[in-house]
Amino acid sequence: MSSFPKISQLMESGVKEGVFPGAVLLAARGDEILFHQAFGHSSIFPEKQILQKDTIFDLASLTKPLATTLGIMILVQKGLLSLDQSLESLAKRFYYPEQKAITLRQLLSHSAGFPAYQPYYSDLVRQPGNKKAILRDWVIKEPLIYPPGSQTLYSDLGFIVLDWIFEEAAGERMDPWIRKTIYDPLGLVRTGFRPLVSSGVSEPNLYAATEDCPWRKKILRGEVHDENAYAVGGVSGQAGLFGTAFEIFNLLQALKKAYDRPNRPGLFDGSLVRIFWEREDRPRGTTRTLGFDTPAETGSSAGRYFSPKSVGHLGFTGTSFWLDLEKDLLVILLSNRIHPTRANEKIKSFRPLIHDLVFQEMTAE
């Protein structure tokens, strides 16, 4: 593994300037990891603890591409779902006529018309009975804010519906199915959902701390930060996944190898990966693929150098990945930027800086 002092210096400045208490950066070209280091602390309250390369992070919305989307992809691969099926045929239930025509493709590409977010959790935790069923009922009763397919709006609600569709088609909860179907075959032992249990989190020091949560009145560590995911037990379509940088690298490598060799048999059907990683042509101007994102022409978190043929995603807790399919360059940045408060938004300006520097350093070498 090569040494890149400029990259280390910028990461260290991120810690010193309060962009995040700590972070792990992994950069790879092809299947060769060129940089993989940890910086700063996994926790600063109630005590400081040094961050390790194998620290487990709350991946937040990386759940969407790396769990929910991959689950849907495999079900399509198995012939249990079709991308252009309607919500009416998939969920067997709707409240508004315009919901009938929503397709799986539109849900995956954030063009179904659902609102971006609703803070259901405060009411949901007080409800008796099956909270996931109650949440789905509330989501499906939300009036659409635009006709399906006419606009793009990043939506947690759409991925809550996708979790529902997944379970209907698979006949099983998403977390054990993803574990045995995708993560275990790839040897991913630290990546997965962390369902909430009454005894609390085992080995909390393995995890990067997130927010000093004003609602739960404690610092979260190994417990999902997303409140709506927490309210349904820690497993949901929009959030709940935990993992390490190295294991995300392995997962993305498996997908990239399938993409590069679409006619070879494997865990992922490469021709389907290519479909999922192709930017949608509708609505006009969207940057979304199926479950993933691509760099915007200006102001992208990927910086200036990742090509349009790149896929990636961001997570609210301070996590991200960008994979350039043309140059075969991958950058994974996992941080705990919301520890101890989500008010820290310095990572927005830091992300393009680190991506630009990594790209310059890696391509120069």
Protein Blocks (a to p, Z undefined) as FASTA:
>chain_A
ZZdfklmmmmmmmmmnomafbdcddddehjbcfbdcdehjfbfbfbdcdddfklccdekj
mmmmmmmmmmmmmmmmnopacfkbcfklmnopafbfklmmpcfklmmnopnopafbdcfk
lmmmmpgcjfklmmmmmmmmpccfbdehkaccddfklmmmmmmmmmmmnopafklmmmmm
mmmmnopakgccddddfkbpehkllpccddddfklopacehiafblmlmmnoopafkboi
acdfklmmmmmmmmmmmmmmmmbgcfbdfklmmmmmpccfbdehiabdehiacddfbhpa
nljmbcfkbcddddfkopacdddfklopacdddddfkbcbfklmklmmmmmmmmmmmmmm
mmmZZ
